[in-house]
Amino acid sequence: MPPRPAPARRLAVAPLLALALAAASLLPGTAAAQQRDSARAATAADSLKYRYPTDARLAALKAEAAKKIDERAKLIQEMVDQVFSYGELGFQEVETSKYLTGILEQNGFKVERGVAGIPTAFVARWGSGKPVISLGSDIDGIPQATSKPGVAYRDPITVQGAPGHGEGHNSGMPLNVAAALVVKEIMQREKLQGTLVLWPGVAEEQMAGKAFLVRAGVFKDVDVTLFTHVSNDLGVSWGQSGSNALISALFKFKGTSAHSAGQPWRGRSALDAVMMMGMGWDMKREHLELPQRSHYVIPDGGDQPNVVPSTASIWFYFRERDYPRTLALFETAKTMAQGAAMLTNTQVDTIQMIGSGWSGHFNRPVAEAMYQNIQTVGMPTWDEKDQALAKGLQRELGSPDSGLSRRPGRLGGPVNEATRMGGGSDDIGDVSWNVPTITLRYPSNIPGTPGHNWANSIAMATPIAHKGVVAGAKVQAMTILDLMMTPQIVTDAWSYFNDVQTKTVKYKPFIAATDQPPIWLNADIMAQYRPEMRKYYYDSKKYKSYLEQLGITYPTVKSPTVP
């Protein structure tokens, strides 16, 4: 891919050094952060390869952006709480998409819906010319994760089993929207050239959205992508990540039904084939390299016990460190499926790849520019109530009750390939191999939670989430201004992308040209639970917060057990 450096432009620089100093003093927490973390920051700063001067005008605008984010704290709270209340699963983020696009259109963004054949995907644009900065974050929830926010134990909002935001994906797009609105206002007044592009990560938990966005050309004119993901710290990394690549595939088997007691010999059980494949893969694990991760569920195990199942299916996630290793797992599984069919005298009906993602590689120049803004902004100020909720939940989970972190994370670097042991996945990896990309982690969740669990939802409509999004939005807005007003960052980003990241590794998608997004996923679950969930959608016109609407005292915590 050819480089796409941003065009050079002249910046109007304020003549007085005092202006730069005054502007810098407006940035939240600067002096305190420098005093508290001076040794730590110096260590991280020593590792910076790319250093970009901040003139007085840019410093003043970044300070203004941070101030304007604070002024939008109420809007941020409302957006975070509103999306939390929807709790929608992947490909069914109907209310979430409608709500976010409504806000963007009201603020002058041109919205394209149904992007890449995904009904809940959209692309919102504002501005013109270079650089083109894309802002993305995931919006889907987790099955069976409903739990009241601000309550440090399991207490479902609706009926048990309903979905919820058990990873905190309700917070990332509100962060991006707030940052974009602030930067848009500054761009209009200052007559800054550039284009803002906002898009949601649909069905990230199924790893089934971003590869289709890439294929649809969403990023073909983008210069840099600033992605965000909820965390319990404030940080950013560059280089090859420790995440695994992934293929999600559904294997369907076809047999012959019969009366399970009357004439079972006439039946050919598709469920037998599914179980043989599952057992075969479990035997195979001993002979796979340690960094692999693979897991499965059985969506279709037959209809009822007295009918030999004529159909059955098994859904696998195959994860490995890179494209060839992950593809090799998938090919092994396809052979195993044929073997299971032969053993049970059934047939492999279909093998469908329904999701995929590369392991992410993140851009060093952009990450280092963002890290300096992280050091400036610093962590939110947690009060006693925030810490009480965090510690109460940690005790409930049996985790150390250390509370919320007070320090930003270090600037992360590439994973050590010699000791890399694999882990989770995120299809932002596909985007990162097509355009310079980084992921901002922002502190809206509680340390010690298991992930993909009801416990991960507890903070996500509370002041913890709201404060974390405010901090992240400041960093995001300031970094957008860096990219727009310091063209060398974009030039360096593409040099790194072309000459380092993709010098020997070239992107090719796991999905075939004929593969289509599995937009049917989770439709039945949402159809079951949405009518009841709708009764609990947040009404920001009547209630100051979702906690108020639900009648929750913040925080609600069990008394510590005294030995």
Buried (B, 14 or more C-beta within 10 A) or exposed (E): EEEBBBEEEEEEEBEEEEBBEBBBEBBBBBEEBEEBBEEEBEEBBEEBEBEBEBBBBBBBBBBBBBBBBEEBBEBBBBBBBBBBBBBBBBBBBBBBBEBBBEBBEEBEBEBEBEBBEBBBBBBBBBBEEBBBBBBBBBBBBBBBBBBBBBBBBBBBBBEEEBBBBBBBBBBBBBBBBBBBBBBBBBBEEBEBBBBBBBBBBBBBBBBBBBBBBBBBEBBEEBBBBBBBBBBBBBBBBBBBBBBBBBBBBBBBBBBBBBEBEEEEEEBBBBBBBBBBBBEBBEEBEEEBEEBBBBEBEBEBBBEEEEBBBBBBBBBBBBBBBBBEBBBBBBEBBBEBBEBBBEEBEBBBBEBBBBBBBBBBBBBBBBBBBBBBBBBBBBBBEBEEBBBBBBBBBBBBBEBEBEBBBBBBBBBBBBBEEEEBBBBEBBBBBBBBBBBBBBBBBBBBBBBBBEEBBBBBBBBBBBBBBBBBBBBBBBBBBBBBBBBBBBBBBBBBBBBBBBEEBBEEEEBEBBBEEEBEBBBEBBEEBBEBBBEEBEEBBBEBEEBEBBBEBBEBEBBBBEEEEEE
